[in-house]
Amino acid sequence: MALEELRQALPDTISTPELLLRAPALGDAEAMQQLANNEKIYRVLARLPHPYEKEHAIDFITNLARTEEEHAWAIIHGGRFIGVIGLHLQCERAPELGYWLGEPYWGHGFATQAAIAVIGAARAIDSSLTFYSRALSSNLGSRRVLVKTGFLEVEERIDNCGPNIGVPVTFMELAGGQTL
């Protein structure tokens, strides 16, 4: 299946027992700015500016979250915005899973639950899809989320983009047909 077909077929919303994943909305901008404006989050993500201003959140919501190369969902828990998860879709690669949660929501299993839901929704469209993701090698929490989602560590390389240039990154893969 072509990535364009996948993007068009991905659901706008996904529900889990504790979470609602839906398209990011302008009403999320303030909470997104407050949670993402955290140096701990900035240090582990390649594409998040710091300081993170409300204009960054608005730009993400209106111009980046749902494009030909991105399909992002706001992660909602108890009616509150707590983070973002999405698939980066490039023609020459398998879909890349990426996510971040606000620090108050770390360690509650929300990232794992959201990741399993997104992979499951994409696999419902095409069960043979392979996914990849990456995390700073020092970010054990994110690596654990990916392992619990079914990803296997493939290799470690030195990052060449964003604020983490020169930092070891662990690349991970979830092979097509592999069950969650």
C-alpha positions in Angstrom: 0.0 0.0 0.0 1.3 3.5 -0.9 1.8 5.8 2.0 -0.7 8.3 0.4 -3.4 5.6 0.5 -2.5 4.9 4.1 -2.6 8.6 5.1 -6.1 8.9 3.5 -7.4 5.8 5.2 -6.1 6.5 8.8 -8.9 7.3 11.2 -9.4 10.9 12.4 -10.1 9.6 15.9 -9.0 6.5 17.8 -10.3 5.5 21.3 -8.6 3.4 23.9 -10.0 2.6 27.4 -8.3 5.7 28.8 -7.5 7.9 25.9 -9.0 9.7 22.9 -6.7 10.4 20.0 -8.1 13.0 17.6 -6.9 15.7 15.2 -5.1 18.5 17.1 -7.4 21.6 17.3 -6.8 25.2 18.0 -8.4 24.7 21.4 -5.4 22.6 22.3 -2.8 25.4 21.5 -2.6 26.8 25.1 -2.2 23.4 26.8 0.2 22.3 24.0 2.3 25.4 24.6 2.4 25.0 28.3 3.3 21.3 28.2 5.8 21.5 25.3 7.6 24.5 26.7 9.7 22.2 28.9 13.5 21.8 28.4 13.3 18.1 29.4 11.0 17.5 26.4 13.1 19.7 24.1 16.2 17.8 24.9 14.8 14.5 23.7 13.0 15.6 20.5 14.6 16.5 17.2 11.9 18.8 15.9 10.5 20.8 18.8 11.7 24.4 19.3 12.6 25.9 22.7 11.2 28.0 24.1 7.9 26.7 22.8 5.6 29.6 22.2 1.8 29.6 21.5 2.6 30.5 17.9 4.5 27.3 17.6 1.5 25.3 18.8 -0.8 27.2 16.4 1.6 26.6 13.5 1.8 22.9 14.3 -2.0 22.5 14.5 -2.8 24.5 11.4 0.1 23.7 9.1 2.0 20.6 10.2 -0.3 18.1 12.1 -2.2 16.8 9.1 -0.3 17.1 5.8 0.9 14.7 3.1 3.9 13.7 5.3 2.3 13.9 8.7 -0.7 12.4 10.4 -0.8 13.5 14.1 -3.3 13.0 16.8 -3.7 15.0 20.0 -3.7 12.7 23.0 -6.6 13.4 25.3 -7.0 12.0 28.8 -10.0 12.9 31.0 -10.9 15.6 28.6 -7.4 17.2 28.8 -4.7 17.5 26.1 -1.7 15.6 27.4 0.5 15.2 24.3 0.9 14.3 20.6 1.5 11.1 18.7 1.7 10.7 15.0 3.1 9.0 11.9 5.6 10.7 9.7 4.9 9.4 6.2 7.7 9.7 3.6 7.6 7.9 0.2 11.0 6.4 0.6 10.6 5.0 4.1 8.3 3.0 6.3 6.1 5.2 8.5 7.9 6.6 11.5 6.1 6.7 14.9 6.8 9.8 17.0 5.2 11.1 20.2 5.6 13.3 23.2 3.7 13.6 26.4 3.7 16.5 28.9 5.9 15.7 31.9 3.0 15.4 34.4 1.8 12.4 32.3 5.0 10.4 32.2 5.1 7.0 33.7 1.3 6.3 33.5 1.4 4.0 30.4 -0.3 6.7 28.2 2.4 6.7 25.6 2.4 3.0 25.3 -1.4 2.9 25.1 -1.4 5.6 22.4 1.4 3.9 20.4 -0.4 0.6 20.4 -3.6 2.3 19.3 -1.9 4.1 16.4 0.0 1.0 15.2 -3.2 -1.0 15.5 -5.2 1.5 13.5 -2.6 1.5 10.7 -2.3 -2.3 10.8 -6.1 -2.6 10.4 -5.6 -0.9 7.1 -2.5 -2.9 6.0 -1.3 -5.7 8.3 2.0 -5.9 6.4 3.2 -2.4 7.3 6.6 -2.0 8.8 7.2 0.9 11.2 10.2 2.5 12.6 11.0 4.9 15.4 13.9 6.3 17.2 14.8 7.6 20.6 17.9 9.1 22.2 19.8 6.1 23.5 19.8 7.8 26.9 16.0 8.1 26.9 15.2 4.8 28.6 11.5 5.6 29.1 10.9 6.2 25.4 12.8 3.1 24.5 10.7 1.1 26.9 7.5 2.5 25.4 8.7 1.3 22.0 9.7 -2.1 23.2 6.3 -2.6 24.9 4.7 -1.6 21.6 6.6 -4.4 19.9 9.6 -2.5 18.4 13.0 -4.1 18.3 16.2 -2.1 18.6 18.0 -2.2 15.2 21.0 0.0 15.6 22.5 2.9 17.4 23.8 5.9 15.4 24.9 9.4 16.1 22.1 11.9 15.4 22.6 14.4 12.6 19.6 16.7 13.1 18.0 19.1 15.5 19.3 19.9 19.0 20.7 16.4 19.3 23.4 16.5 16.7 26.2 14.3 17.8 24.1 12.4 20.4 23.6 8.6 20.2 20.2 7.6 19.0 18.7 4.1 19.0 16.8 3.2 15.8 13.9 0.7 16.3 11.7 -1.2 14.0 8.4 -3.0 14.1 8.4 -5.5 11.2 5.4 -6.0 8.9 3.1 -8.7 10.1 4.6 -8.7 13.6 1.9 -8.8 16.2 1.6 -6.3 19.0 
